[in-house]
Amino acid sequence: MTEIGKKLLSQLTAADATGPFVTIMLNTHVAHQEVEKDQIKLKNFAKEAKRRFEKKYVGHDWLAFQEKIDALLSSKEFWRTNATSVAIILTEQETYIHRLSIRVDDQYYVSDTPYILAIIKNAQFNYSYYLLGLNRDSIKLYHVDNKQINAVSLPEDAPVDLVTALGDELTNTGSTSGKDGQAVHGINTKDEEVEIDWLNYYQAVDTFFKDSFENAGNLPIYLYALPENQTLFKKVAKNPYYQSDIAISASPSQLTTTEIQTAVEKINSELTKKEIASYEPLMNKKFLDSLVDLVPAAKDGKLSHAFIATSNLADGFGEDPETEYDRRQVLNTLADDVLQNSGQVFVLDQKDAPDEKSLLGILRY
């Protein structure tokens, strides 16, 4: 789960996070005409949310919520986005804006708890890590977070290439003069000298990332490198954040934006497979798989993990627009209870859930 997703969920489910909450989920667009449609949709949702709010929370004033919505409607910055969708979560005091990379069911919610299921789903399978493009004599570093890729500017003393890293320590491939003025040739062959520089350079790269590089989030580092370069780097690497189990086996010397994006998609796919596989052993523990049992267990803090399949979340307003999604709200409250009690919640396609169950709660004991 991404750090920004974790932080927001922690804020929204904290003990002092009090409602009522108004949550609006919107798919967002870039084209001017589409943006105008998004703005109209937000206005309409605000009208419906007001009607529902005033009916449900007689002792509260809608004005604070309307002022926040009006501020968003008039904000050019808010509508200038390349995100797929956005979650707008309002309280009388706070405005939370969370951009998502998944499509959502355009909807609004008025409740004692914020609607967090889409935020949970978006935060899953979005990984933060570094991708190190490793050549024999140079490196480039990229930071990946929530599927966004950014090149990292390394400090001047970083071993960005062989000469910068080794300088005078590069092996001398020429001849030198002996005591008697006779030419003395090095005992290393050209190939041996290249191998020595190659090894020394990778040791310098590893030392930099182990001792000098500021990896504040303790993020893993994956390689984009030819197989032989991966093999040698793995032999010398002592950096605990370097992960050798996943890598891109290709030359990074002339990387294009498309190639980097493809590499990130491949790494994310491998990380997703590993994460899904890690869920299965949970089935060896005691579990519940019916909603009637899961709801009180979540409330009482008995669940360490809760899995909710997206098949439970039907799109649309339902047969009665006056009534919010009853089942969605029950599942949302269940998720909120699990998180408040320091458990974990997953919103997955059913094929990815343990034993392909549509609902599952793992008991702590």
C-alpha positions as CSV (number, residue, x, y, z in Angstrom):
1,M,0.0,0.0,0.0
2,T,1.3,3.5,-0.8
3,E,2.4,5.8,2.0
4,I,-0.1,8.5,1.0
5,G,-2.9,5.9,1.1
6,K,-1.8,4.7,4.5
7,K,-1.6,8.2,5.9
8,L,-5.0,9.2,4.6
9,L,-6.7,6.1,5.9
10,S,-5.0,6.6,9.3
11,Q,-6.3,10.2,9.4
12,L,-9.8,9.2,8.4
13,T,-10.1,6.3,10.8
14,A,-8.4,7.9,13.8
15,A,-10.4,8.1,17.1
16,D,-10.6,11.9,16.8
17,A,-11.9,11.8,13.2
18,T,-15.5,12.7,13.9
19,G,-18.4,13.1,11.4
20,P,-20.7,13.7,9.9
21,F,-18.8,13.1,6.7
22,V,-19.7,13.9,3.1
23,T,-17.8,11.9,0.6
24,I,-18.0,12.5,-3.2
25,M,-16.4,10.1,-5.6
26,L,-15.8,11.5,-9.2
27,N,-14.1,10.2,-12.3
28,T,-12.1,13.2,-13.6
29,H,-11.1,14.3,-17.1
30,V,-8.7,16.6,-18.9
31,A,-10.6,17.9,-21.9
32,H,-12.4,21.2,-21.3
33,Q,-15.9,20.0,-22.1
34,E,-15.5,16.9,-20.0
35,V,-14.2,19.0,-17.1
36,E,-17.3,21.2,-17.3
37,K,-19.4,18.0,-17.1
38,D,-17.4,16.9,-14.0
39,Q,-18.2,20.3,-12.4
40,I,-21.9,20.0,-13.1
41,K,-21.8,16.5,-11.6
42,L,-20.2,17.8,-8.5
43,K,-22.8,20.6,-8.2
44,N,-25.6,18.1,-8.6
45,F,-24.1,15.7,-6.0
46,A,-23.8,18.6,-3.6
47,K,-27.5,19.4,-4.0
48,E,-28.4,15.8,-3.3
49,A,-26.0,15.5,-0.5
50,K,-27.4,18.6,1.1
51,R,-30.9,17.2,1.0
52,R,-29.8,13.9,2.5
53,F,-27.6,15.7,5.1
54,E,-30.4,18.0,6.4
55,K,-32.7,15.1,6.7
56,K,-30.1,12.9,8.5
57,Y,-28.3,15.5,10.7
58,V,-30.8,17.9,11.9
59,G,-28.5,19.5,14.5
60,H,-25.7,20.3,12.0
61,D,-25.3,23.2,9.6
62,W,-24.7,22.4,5.9
63,L,-23.1,25.8,5.3
64,A,-19.6,24.7,6.1
65,F,-19.8,21.9,3.7
66,Q,-21.2,24.1,0.9
67,E,-18.4,26.6,1.3
68,K,-15.8,23.9,0.8
69,I,-17.6,22.6,-2.3
70,D,-17.9,26.1,-3.7
71,A,-14.2,26.6,-3.2
72,L,-13.4,23.4,-5.1
73,L,-15.8,24.4,-7.9
74,S,-14.0,27.7,-8.4
75,S,-10.5,26.3,-8.1
76,K,-8.7,26.0,-11.4
77,E,-5.9,24.0,-9.6
78,F,-8.3,21.4,-8.4
79,W,-9.6,20.7,-11.9
80,R,-6.1,20.7,-13.4
81,T,-5.3,17.0,-13.0
82,N,-4.3,13.9,-14.9
83,A,-5.6,11.5,-12.2
84,T,-8.3,9.0,-13.2
85,S,-10.6,9.9,-10.3
86,V,-10.8,11.8,-7.1
87,A,-12.2,11.2,-3.6
88,I,-13.5,14.4,-1.9
89,I,-14.1,13.9,1.8
90,L,-15.5,16.7,3.9
91,T,-16.2,17.4,7.5
92,E,-17.3,20.6,9.1
93,Q,-13.7,21.5,9.7
94,E,-11.6,19.6,7.2
95,T,-11.3,19.0,3.4
96,Y,-9.5,15.8,2.2
97,I,-8.7,15.5,-1.5
98,H,-7.3,12.2,-2.6
99,R,-6.4,11.5,-6.3
100,L,-6.9,7.9,-7.5
101,S,-5.5,5.9,-10.4
102,I,-8.6,3.7,-10.7
103,R,-12.1,4.4,-12.0
104,V,-14.8,4.7,-9.5
105,D,-18.6,4.7,-9.4
106,D,-19.6,8.4,-9.4
107,Q,-21.5,8.8,-6.2
108,Y,-21.9,10.7,-3.0
109,Y,-22.2,9.5,0.6
110,V,-23.5,11.2,3.8
111,S,-22.6,9.2,6.8
112,D,-21.0,9.0,10.3
113,T,-17.9,7.5,8.6
114,P,-16.1,8.5,5.4
115,Y,-16.4,6.2,2.4
116,I,-13.0,4.5,2.2
117,L,-13.5,1.3,0.1
118,A,-12.3,3.0,-3.1
119,I,-9.3,4.6,-1.3
120,I,-8.3,1.1,0.0
121,K,-8.7,-0.4,-3.4
122,N,-6.6,2.3,-5.1
123,A,-3.8,2.1,-2.5
124,Q,-3.4,-1.7,-3.1
125,F,-1.0,-3.0,-5.7
126,N,0.5,0.5,-6.0
127,Y,4.1,0.3,-4.8
128,S,6.8,2.7,-3.9
129,Y,10.4,1.8,-4.8
130,Y,13.5,2.8,-6.7
131,L,14.5,1.5,-10.1
132,L,18.2,1.5,-10.7
133,G,19.3,1.5,-14.3
134,L,22.7,-0.2,-14.0
135,N,25.2,-0.2,-16.9
136,R,28.8,-1.4,-16.6
137,D,30.1,2.1,-16.3
138,S,27.1,4.3,-15.3
139,I,23.8,4.5,-13.4
140,K,20.5,6.3,-13.5
141,L,17.9,6.2,-10.7
142,Y,14.1,6.5,-10.9
143,H,11.6,6.8,-8.1
144,V,8.3,5.0,-8.6
145,D,5.3,5.8,-6.5
146,N,1.6,5.1,-7.2
147,K,2.6,4.2,-10.8
148,Q,4.2,7.7,-11.2
149,I,7.8,7.7,-12.4
150,N,10.3,10.4,-11.7
151,A,14.1,10.6,-12.5
152,V,16.1,11.2,-9.3
153,S,18.9,13.8,-9.4
154,L,21.9,12.3,-7.5
155,P,24.4,14.5,-5.7
156,E,27.7,15.5,-7.3
157,D,29.7,12.9,-5.5
158,A,27.4,10.0,-6.4
159,P,29.0,7.3,-8.6
160,V,27.0,8.2,-11.6
161,D,29.7,6.9,-13.9
162,L,33.0,5.0,-13.7
163,V,35.3,8.0,-13.8
164,T,33.4,9.8,-11.1
165,A,33.4,6.7,-8.9
166,L,36.9,5.5,-9.2
167,G,38.9,8.5,-10.5
168,D,42.6,7.8,-9.9
169,E,41.8,4.3,-8.8
170,L,41.0,3.2,-12.4
171,T,43.4,0.5,-13.5
172,N,46.3,1.8,-15.6
173,T,46.2,0.2,-19.0
174,G,49.5,1.8,-20.2
175,S,53.1,1.2,-19.3
176,T,55.2,2.9,-16.6
177,S,58.9,3.5,-16.1
178,G,61.0,1.3,-13.8
179,K,63.9,2.3,-11.7
180,D,66.3,2.0,-14.5
181,G,64.2,3.8,-17.0
182,Q,63.1,0.7,-18.7
183,A,59.4,0.5,-19.6
184,V,57.5,-1.8,-17.2
185,H,54.2,-3.1,-18.6
186,G,51.3,-3.9,-16.2
187,I,50.8,-7.6,-15.5
188,N,47.0,-7.3,-16.1
189,T,45.6,-8.0,-19.5
190,K,43.1,-5.5,-20.9
191,D,40.2,-7.9,-20.1
192,E,41.4,-8.3,-16.6
193,E,41.6,-4.5,-16.1
194,V,38.1,-4.1,-17.4
195,E,36.9,-6.8,-15.0
196,I,38.6,-5.1,-12.1
197,D,37.1,-1.7,-12.9
198,W,33.7,-3.3,-13.4
199,L,33.8,-4.9,-10.0
200,N,35.2,-1.9,-8.2
201,Y,32.6,0.4,-9.8
202,Y,29.7,-1.9,-8.6
203,Q,31.2,-1.9,-5.1
204,A,31.3,1.9,-5.2
205,V,27.6,2.0,-6.4
206,D,26.6,-0.4,-3.6
207,T,28.5,1.5,-1.0
208,F,26.9,4.8,-2.0
209,F,23.3,3.4,-1.8
210,K,24.1,1.7,1.5
211,D,26.0,4.5,3.3
212,S,25.2,7.8,1.6
213,F,21.9,7.7,-0.3
214,E,19.0,9.2,1.7
215,N,16.3,6.5,1.5
216,A,14.0,8.1,4.0
217,G,11.2,5.6,3.3
218,N,13.4,2.5,3.4
219,L,12.2,1.8,-0.1
220,P,13.4,-1.3,-2.0
221,I,15.7,-0.9,-5.0
222,Y,15.2,-3.1,-8.1
223,L,17.6,-3.3,-11.0
224,Y,17.1,-2.6,-14.7
225,A,20.2,-4.2,-16.1
226,L,21.6,-6.9,-18.4
227,P,21.7,-10.4,-16.8
228,E,25.5,-10.4,-16.4
229,N,25.4,-7.0,-14.7
230,Q,22.8,-8.2,-12.3
231,T,24.9,-11.3,-11.5
232,L,28.0,-9.3,-10.6
233,F,26.1,-6.6,-8.7
234,K,24.3,-9.3,-6.6
235,K,27.7,-10.8,-5.6
236,V,29.0,-7.5,-4.2
237,A,25.8,-5.9,-2.9
238,K,25.5,-5.4,0.8
239,N,22.7,-2.8,0.8
240,P,19.7,-4.3,2.7
241,Y,17.2,-2.4,0.5
242,Y,18.5,-3.9,-2.8
243,Q,16.1,-6.7,-3.9
244,S,17.3,-9.3,-6.3
245,D,14.2,-11.4,-6.6
246,I,12.6,-9.0,-9.2
247,A,14.5,-7.3,-12.0
248,I,14.3,-6.1,-15.6
249,S,16.8,-8.0,-17.8
250,A,17.6,-5.5,-20.5
251,S,20.1,-2.7,-21.2
252,P,19.2,0.6,-19.6
253,S,21.7,2.6,-21.6
254,Q,19.2,4.5,-23.8
255,L,15.9,4.2,-22.0
256,T,12.8,5.8,-23.4
257,T,9.8,6.9,-21.4
258,T,7.8,4.0,-22.9
259,E,10.5,1.4,-21.9
260,I,10.6,2.7,-18.3
261,Q,6.8,2.6,-18.1
262,T,6.8,-1.0,-19.4
263,A,9.4,-2.0,-16.9
264,V,7.5,-0.5,-14.0
265,E,4.3,-2.3,-15.1
266,K,6.2,-5.6,-15.2
267,I,7.7,-5.0,-11.7
268,N,4.3,-4.0,-10.3
269,S,2.8,-7.1,-11.9
270,E,5.4,-9.3,-10.2
271,L,4.9,-7.5,-6.9
272,T,1.2,-8.0,-7.1
273,K,1.5,-11.7,-7.8
274,K,3.7,-12.1,-4.7
275,E,1.3,-10.1,-2.6
276,I,-1.7,-12.1,-3.7
277,A,0.2,-15.4,-3.1
278,S,1.0,-14.2,0.5
279,Y,-2.7,-14.1,1.3
280,E,-3.4,-17.8,0.9
281,P,-1.6,-19.0,4.1
282,L,-4.1,-16.9,6.1
283,M,-6.7,-19.6,5.3
284,N,-4.8,-21.8,7.7
285,K,-6.1,-19.6,10.5
286,K,-9.7,-19.4,11.9
287,F,-11.9,-17.3,9.7
288,L,-15.4,-16.0,9.2
289,D,-17.0,-15.6,5.7
290,S,-20.6,-14.4,6.3
291,L,-21.5,-10.8,6.7
292,V,-23.7,-11.4,9.7
293,D,-20.7,-12.8,11.6
294,L,-18.1,-10.4,10.2
295,V,-19.9,-7.1,11.3
296,P,-19.8,-7.7,15.1
297,A,-16.3,-9.3,14.9
298,A,-15.0,-6.2,13.2
299,K,-16.6,-4.0,15.7
300,D,-15.1,-5.9,18.6
301,G,-11.6,-5.9,17.1
302,K,-11.4,-9.6,16.5
303,L,-10.3,-9.4,12.8
304,S,-6.7,-9.1,11.8
305,H,-7.5,-9.1,8.1
306,A,-10.7,-8.4,6.1
307,F,-11.1,-9.2,2.4
308,I,-14.0,-7.7,0.5
309,A,-14.5,-8.7,-3.2
310,T,-15.5,-6.0,-5.6
311,S,-18.5,-8.3,-6.6
312,N,-20.1,-6.9,-3.4
313,L,-20.0,-3.3,-4.8
314,A,-22.7,-2.9,-7.4
315,D,-22.6,0.3,-9.5
316,G,-25.5,2.7,-9.7
317,F,-27.9,4.4,-7.3
318,G,-30.0,1.3,-6.7
319,E,-33.8,1.1,-7.0
320,D,-34.4,3.8,-4.4
321,P,-32.2,6.9,-4.9
322,E,-33.4,8.2,-1.5
323,T,-31.5,5.3,0.2
324,E,-27.8,5.1,0.2
325,Y,-26.2,1.9,-0.7
326,D,-27.1,-0.2,2.3
327,R,-24.8,-3.0,1.6
328,R,-21.9,-0.7,0.6
329,Q,-22.3,1.3,3.8
330,V,-22.4,-1.9,5.9
331,L,-19.2,-3.0,4.2
332,N,-17.6,0.4,4.5
333,T,-18.4,0.5,8.2
334,L,-16.9,-3.0,8.6
335,A,-13.7,-1.8,6.9
336,D,-13.6,1.3,9.1
337,D,-14.0,-0.8,12.3
338,V,-11.2,-3.2,11.2
339,L,-8.8,-0.3,10.5
340,Q,-9.7,1.5,13.7
341,N,-8.7,-1.8,15.5
342,S,-5.3,-1.9,13.8
343,G,-6.4,-4.6,11.3
344,Q,-5.9,-4.7,7.5
345,V,-8.5,-4.4,4.8
346,F,-8.3,-5.5,1.2
347,V,-10.7,-4.7,-1.6
348,L,-9.9,-7.2,-4.4
349,D,-11.3,-8.9,-7.5
350,Q,-12.8,-12.1,-6.3
351,K,-10.3,-14.2,-8.2
352,D,-7.5,-12.6,-6.1
353,A,-9.1,-13.1,-2.7
354,P,-8.0,-16.1,-0.6
355,D,-10.0,-19.2,-1.7
356,E,-11.8,-16.8,-4.0
357,K,-14.2,-15.9,-1.2
358,S,-16.4,-12.8,-1.7
359,L,-16.1,-11.9,2.0
360,L,-13.5,-13.1,4.4
361,G,-12.3,-12.1,7.9
362,I,-9.3,-13.7,9.5
363,L,-9.6,-13.9,13.3
364,R,-6.7,-12.7,15.5
365,Y,-7.0,-15.7,17.8
